[in-house]
Amino acid sequence: MNYQESFRQLRQLLISDAPLIQFEDVAIYKQNFTSHSHELLPGKESYFCNRHKQYFDAGLEFVNEVGSIDDMVHIQDSDVQENRNFSYRIFMPKSKKQVERAVFLMHGFNEKNWDKYLPWAQYITEYTQSAVILFPIAFHMNRGRSMWSEKKKMLSTLRFRMLTSVCDFIPAHNVLSGLAYKHTTMYAVCQTM
């Protein structure tokens, strides 16, 4: 089966959200995860150290003054439910109950779903006989609010910010990937009114 066929079939199978999916020589397990450390994330007024039985103040201001709409952006990190409880997938060779090695297949920061990684995970699993774990980075993929990936909703937040801010446009230089290529771009530097 070629890459495109695997891609389409895996994507379709994983829509079901089933706890176990069999595909060719791979078993794909869904694992649920609950973070027991979410209380340590920024956004709390005070924190408690269980080991030392001691409370301490955060001492940091959480919200900046850029503006928000219906708390779409300004939510305390520790209160993002999707980051506390989420699921991830493990690809395993069908022929094995236990493997000696595991590969954590990481995603990019701008990815919205695992679709393009599914054939990669299948290939790595089949040819290395290793488990492949698709574990999302905090606040990304299925660990962030779905509205953060919706362009229209985020665009309305941007428009609101632009209307409530005084903006000056300044040229800036980007250096891409550490190379000496310079590209002048206009960036908005905003201060809240």
C-alpha positions in Angstrom: 0.0 0.0 0.0 1.4 3.4 -0.9 1.7 6.5 1.4 -1.5 8.2 0.2 -3.6 5.0 0.6 -2.3 4.4 4.1 -2.8 8.1 4.9 -6.5 8.0 3.8 -7.3 4.7 5.5 -5.6 5.5 8.8 -7.2 9.0 9.0 -10.6 7.4 8.4 -10.1 4.6 10.9 -8.9 7.1 13.6 -12.0 9.2 13.3 -13.8 6.4 15.1 -11.9 7.1 18.3 -12.0 3.4 19.1 -9.7 2.1 21.9 -8.0 -0.4 19.6 -7.7 -0.2 15.8 -6.1 -3.0 13.7 -4.5 -1.9 10.4 -2.3 -4.1 8.3 0.5 -5.3 10.6 -0.1 -2.6 13.3 -2.3 -2.4 16.4 -3.1 1.2 17.4 -4.1 1.7 21.0 -5.8 4.8 22.4 -4.5 5.7 25.9 -6.2 8.2 28.2 -4.0 10.5 30.2 -4.7 12.7 33.2 -2.1 15.2 34.4 -1.6 15.2 38.1 0.7 18.2 37.9 -1.6 20.7 36.2 -1.8 22.7 39.4 1.8 23.7 38.9 1.1 25.6 35.7 1.0 29.4 35.6 -2.3 31.1 36.6 -2.9 30.3 40.2 -2.9 32.9 42.9 -1.0 30.6 45.2 0.6 27.1 45.1 0.9 24.3 47.6 4.0 22.0 47.9 2.6 18.7 49.1 6.1 17.4 50.0 6.9 20.4 52.3 3.2 21.1 53.3 3.7 24.7 52.4 1.7 27.4 50.5 3.5 30.1 48.5 2.3 33.0 46.4 2.7 33.0 42.7 4.1 36.5 42.6 3.5 36.9 38.9 0.8 38.8 37.0 -0.8 36.4 34.6 -2.8 38.6 32.2 -1.2 41.2 30.0 -3.2 44.2 28.7 -3.6 43.2 25.1 -7.3 42.5 25.3 -9.4 39.4 24.8 -12.9 38.3 23.8 -14.8 36.0 26.1 -11.6 34.6 27.6 -10.7 32.9 24.3 -7.1 33.7 24.8 -6.7 34.8 28.4 -7.3 31.6 30.3 -5.1 30.4 33.1 -2.8 27.6 31.9 -3.8 25.5 34.9 -7.5 25.8 34.0 -7.2 24.4 30.4 -9.2 21.2 30.8 -8.0 19.8 27.4 -4.4 20.0 28.7 -5.3 18.1 31.9 -7.2 15.2 30.4 -6.5 14.0 26.9 -5.7 10.8 24.9 -2.8 9.7 22.8 -2.1 6.8 20.5 0.4 4.0 20.6 1.3 2.1 17.4 2.4 -1.5 18.1 3.4 -4.4 15.9 0.4 -6.8 15.8 2.7 -9.8 16.3 4.1 -8.6 19.6 2.6 -8.2 23.1 5.7 -6.4 24.3 8.5 -4.5 22.5 12.0 -3.6 23.5 12.0 -0.1 22.1 9.7 2.9 21.8 9.8 5.9 19.6 8.2 9.2 20.6 7.1 10.8 17.3 6.9 14.5 17.9 4.7 17.0 16.0 5.4 20.6 14.9 4.2 23.6 16.9 1.8 24.6 14.1 0.2 21.2 13.6 -3.5 20.9 14.3 -3.9 17.1 14.1 -1.9 13.9 13.7 -3.0 13.0 10.2 0.2 13.4 8.3 2.1 11.4 11.0 -0.1 8.4 10.9 1.6 6.7 7.9 5.0 7.6 9.4 4.1 5.9 12.7 2.8 2.8 10.8 6.1 2.6 8.7 8.4 3.1 11.8 6.4 0.5 13.7 6.4 -2.1 10.9 10.1 -1.7 9.9 11.7 -1.3 13.4 9.2 -3.5 15.3 9.1 -0.7 17.9 6.2 1.0 19.5 5.5 4.5 18.2 3.9 6.9 20.7 2.1 10.0 19.4 2.1 12.1 22.6 1.0 15.7 22.1 3.1 18.6 23.5 1.3 20.7 26.2 -1.4 23.1 24.7 -1.0 21.6 21.2 -3.0 19.1 19.1 -5.8 17.7 21.3 -4.3 19.3 24.5 -5.5 22.8 23.6 -8.9 24.4 23.1 -10.3 23.6 19.7 -11.2 27.3 19.2 -7.5 28.1 19.2 -7.2 26.2 15.9 -10.2 27.9 14.3 -9.0 30.7 12.1 -12.3 32.6 12.0 -12.6 32.8 15.8 -8.9 33.7 16.3 -9.2 36.3 13.5 -12.1 38.0 15.4 -9.8 38.2 18.5 -7.1 39.7 16.4 -9.5 42.3 14.9 -10.7 43.2 18.4 -7.2 43.7 19.6 -6.4 45.9 16.6 -9.4 48.0 17.3 -8.6 48.5 21.0 -4.9 49.1 20.5 -2.7 51.9 19.2 -0.5 50.3 16.6 2.7 51.5 14.9 4.2 49.5 12.1 7.9 49.0 12.1 10.2 47.1 9.7 11.9 44.1 11.2 14.4 41.6 9.8 13.9 37.9 9.9 16.7 35.4 9.8 15.3 32.0 8.8 16.8 28.8 10.2 20.0 30.6 11.2 20.9 31.6 7.6 21.9 35.0 6.6 18.8 35.6 4.4 17.1 38.9 5.4 13.5 39.6 4.7 11.9 42.8 5.7 8.4 42.4 7.1 6.1 44.9 8.7 5.1 44.0 12.3 2.5 45.6 14.4 3.8 46.9 17.7 0.7 47.6 19.8 0.0 49.2 23.1 -3.4 49.0 24.7 -5.3 52.3 24.8 
